[in-house]
Amino acid sequence: PPTPTAKSNSSTTKNRRSHLAGVKAKKIFKNKNEMNKYLYRHKYKNEPIQKNLIMFETFRGASYADSPKYIYEYLAKNFPGQYEFVWVLNDTKTKLPYGGTVVKRMTRKYAYYLAVCKYFVFNTRQPLWYRKREGQVFLETWHGTPLKRLAFDQEEVTAASPTYKAQFYRQKQEWDYLIAPNAFSSEIFKSCFMYKDEGDTMLDTGYPRNDLLSDPHKEEIAKELKKKVGIPLDKKVILYAPTWRDDEYYGNGAYKFQLKLNLEQMRKELGDEYVIILRTHYYIADVLDLTGLDGFAFNLSKYDDITEIYLMSDILITDYSSVFFDFANLKRPMLFYTYDLDKYRDVLRGFYINMEEELPGPLVFTTDEVIDTIKHMDEITEKYADRYVKFYDKFCGWEDGHSSQRVVETVFEKN
């Protein structure tokens, strides 16, 4: 028979297990996120996969935009009634064309659809607690040609979770397909994501989001978009689209940004001919102060689709954002306001290309240089013409307005 000590140890172990189970149960019932995860793992994943159901998500539910938007619209237009669509949007009042169902991220419905959809079209990583079921198909579109070093090509990950790389590795294992916008990105993605292109799963198609930039009616579309947001039709449009700085942040995914461009000076010297659109990265938490700049400066940081903003713009000013790879499809002038180039390149991230030698426009470091460059844009365009052609051929050669079609033919018509 068991000794009194053995009985005591057994009783203590049972009591400890019971206590831990109780703590876990309280955590689940008190926290909606934990309850949703619990239901996902123990209930929803037991339900059958719905073979014609597709979930779309961009920037963690921030917007109806990017390549998932254009894949969705291509499917809806060309395969009416064949698929049902679920869009993850934190603004659940968003009106979608073609009748897609809107669900908020990290809700119970979100957990349910993660379990039962057959197809997923995301442009960032999926939730850590998601586990792809047999029969589900995950299409990762990603969201830009990489200038800055990414994921496994980074020596350090400033402001990210200490387990960032381990998490990334596990998540990318669930990607069945990954879209590359150009041959350069196709090779970089294999390195920075440690992505094994087994069975032609790297889709060398170009980005669906850039199909609009090849639309034969893009000038008429741009005019209507300007009317919608109040941009004057008699002015040229400058787009300023900076990225975040890895070492300036409030918390995970919430970055600080101090505007280094003197907009009042630009208004005085360029305002007769130009207006400016400001578009910060969705990670940036700070709100831009445009007091006194009515009619000249337009903050479209919350505008869903940056591809439509490209169409409205005549000149791009950026820094280390990948937006210039996409904007180059329009063959319009660009300049690079890189006031902190040495720090960004040598300390924070590092680059995949040589900015001084490959960019199709000048590097400028002060507001005065920005203004002077814009005033002499015809000369600048001529100076950088040959470099622009090389840049376009390298980074835009796959994008011809049919990327969405190529993706759909590979992913949806074969699965």
C-alpha positions, 0 to 999 in steps of 0.5 A, spaced: 500 500 500 502 507 498 505 510 504 502 516 507 508 520 504 506 518 497 498 519 498 500 526 501 504 527 495 499 525 490 494 529 493 498 535 493 499 534 485 492 533 484 490 539 488 496 543 484 493 541 477 486 543 480 488 550 482 492 551 475 486 548 471 482 553 475 486 559 474 487 557 466 479 557 466 478 564 470 483 567 465 479 564 459 473 566 461 475 573 463 479 575 457 475 575 450 482 574 446 483 568 451 476 565 450 476 566 442 483 562 442 480 557 446 474 556 442 478 556 435 483 550 438 477 546 441 471 547 437 471 551 431 477 547 428 473 541 429 468 544 424 468 542 416 472 547 412 468 551 407 471 550 400 469 556 397 470 561 403 476 566 402 479 570 408 482 577 406 487 581 411 491 587 410 495 591 415 492 587 421 485 589 419 487 597 418 484 598 411 481 595 405 487 595 400 494 593 398 494 586 394 489 582 397 484 588 395 486 587 388 485 579 388 479 580 391 476 584 386 479 580 380 475 574 383 469 577 384 468 580 377 471 574 374 468 568 378 461 571 380 457 567 385 463 562 385 466 564 392 464 567 398 469 573 401 470 575 408 474 581 410 478 583 416 477 590 418 477 593 424 472 599 422 466 594 421 462 600 418 466 599 411 462 598 405 465 593 401 464 592 393 461 585 391 458 583 398 464 581 402 462 579 409 466 584 414 469 581 421 473 585 426 480 582 428 481 578 434 473 577 435 470 570 436 467 571 428 475 572 426 477 566 430 471 562 427 473 564 420 480 562 421 478 555 422 473 554 417 476 558 411 479 554 405 483 560 403 487 566 406 490 572 403 494 576 407 499 581 406 502 581 413 503 575 418 498 571 421 496 571 428 501 567 432 496 562 435 493 560 428 495 553 426 493 552 418 489 545 417 490 540 412 486 542 406 487 550 408 491 554 403 495 560 405 497 566 400 502 571 403 502 577 398 507 581 403 507 588 402 513 591 398 519 590 395 525 590 400 530 596 401 531 595 408 533 588 411 528 584 413 527 578 418 533 573 418 537 578 414 537 583 420 542 582 425 538 586 430 531 587 431 530 594 434 523 594 438 521 588 436 519 581 441 526 578 443 522 571 440 521 575 433 525 571 429 523 564 432 516 566 431 517 569 424 520 562 422 514 558 425 509 563 421 512 563 414 512 555 415 504 556 414 505 560 407 503 555 401 505 561 396 509 568 397 508 573 391 514 576 389 513 583 385 520 582 381 526 578 380 530 582 386 525 581 391 524 573 389 531 572 391 531 576 397 525 573 400 528 566 399 534 569 404 530 574 409 524 569 410 528 563 409 523 561 404 524 554 400 521 555 393 518 548 393 513 546 387 513 553 384 510 556 391 514 563 390 509 566 385 513 571 380 507 575 378 508 582 380 504 585 385 496 585 384 496 592 388 500 595 382 495 593 376 491 599 377 498 603 375 497 600 368 490 601 367 489 605 360 484 609 364 489 611 370 488 619 368 481 619 368 481 615 375 486 620 378 481 626 376 475 622 380 480 621 386 482 628 386 475 630 386 473 625 392 478 628 397 478 635 395 485 636 391 485 642 386 485 640 379 489 646 377 495 644 381 501 639 381 501 634 387 507 632 391 506 626 395 511 625 401 511 618 404 516 617 409 517 611 413 518 610 421 525 610 425 526 603 428 529 606 434 523 611 435 517 608 438 512 608 444 511 601 444 511 595 439 508 597 433 507 604 435 512 609 432 514 616 433 515 621 427 517 628 427 516 631 421 523 634 418 520 638 412 518 645 413 511 645 410 510 653 411 516 654 407 514 649 401 507 653 401 511 660 400 515 657 395 511 652 391 504 653 393 502 657 387 503 651 382 503 645 387 499 642 393 502 636 398 499 630 400 502 627 406 502 619 407 505 616 413 506 609 414 501 605 418 506 604 424 506 611 425 502 613 431 503 621 431 498 625 428 501 631 423 500 638 425 498 641 419 495 648 422 495 654 417 496 649 411 489 649 409 489 648 401 496 646 401 497 640 405 493 634 405 494 629 410 491 622 407 495 618 412 488 614 414 486 613 406 486 606 405 489 605 398 496 608 397 496 605 390 490 610 388 494 616 392 500 614 387 495 616 381 494 622 384 501 624 385 506 628 380 512 627 384 514 623 390 518 625 396 520 619 400 526 616 404 527 609 406 520 607 404 519 601 399 513 606 396 518 608 391 519 601 388 511 601 386 511 609 384 516 607 379 511 604 375 508 611 373 515 613 371 514 620 374 519 624 378 522 622 385 527 625 390 529 622 396 529 626 403 534 622 407 536 627 412 538 621 417 541 617 411 548 615 415 544 613 421 539 609 418 543 605 413 549 604 418 546 603 425 538 601 424 537 597 418 542 597 412 540 596 405 539 591 400 541 596 394 546 602 394 542 608 394 547 613 392 548 609 385 541 606 384 536 610 386 532 614 380 532 621 383 537 625 387 538 624 395 537 631 398 538 633 406 534 639 407 528 643 406 531 648 401 534 642 397 527 639 396 524 646 394 530 647 389 530 640 386 522 641 385 523 648 382 528 644 377 525 638 376 525 638 368 533 638 369 533 633 374 529 628 370 533 629 364 539 627 369 537 621 372 533 618 365 538 613 364 538 611 371 531 611 371 530 606 365 535 601 369 531 601 375 524 600 372 527 594 368 529 591 374 524 593 379 517 594 375 518 589 369 513 584 371 508 589 372 503 589 366 496 590 369 495 582 369 498 580 376 492 579 379 490 574 374 496 570 374 496 569 382 488 567 381 490 562 376 495 559 380 492 559 387 485 558 386 484 555 379 489 549 381 486 548 389 
